[in-house]
Amino acid sequence: MSNQTMQSFTRLPSIIIAAGALLVALAILTACGEPLRERSIEITATEMRFDPDRVEARTGEQIFLRLRNRGQVAHSLTIELPAGDRTVSADPGVDAILAFRAPDPGEYRFYCRIPGHEEQQGVLVVLP
């Protein structure tokens, strides 16, 4: 056997290992699917209203909801999600962030939990 043939055989295990590692990496990337989509939503609270009072997202998006309290009193925002209610509160002039994953398609009510603020509500519409 020639010296060149012998060198080819000794490189073969390295090539097989590199090809295997590449296949494993491709399999992991395929299993992960597309990258996580994020959406930032701003909702401003003033006396007895949210603006906007209707917001949209897509199923599976990571939502970062910023409650901007521009009212004269404390406000909260509670959203009714299938996994349980999520709440964030903010004093006057303060912003607060609520992060959650958008659930299955549908309409999800949000409202202010402060007593006397029952009319302050809105809806998150989740699209497929």
Secondary structure, DSSP 8 states (H G I E B T S, - for coil): --HHHHHHHHHHHHHHHHHHHHHHHHHHHHHH-S---EEEEEEEEETTEEESSEEEEETT-EEEEEEEE-SSS-EEEEE--TT--EEEEE-TT-EEEEEEE--SSEEEEEE--STT-TT-EEEEEEE-
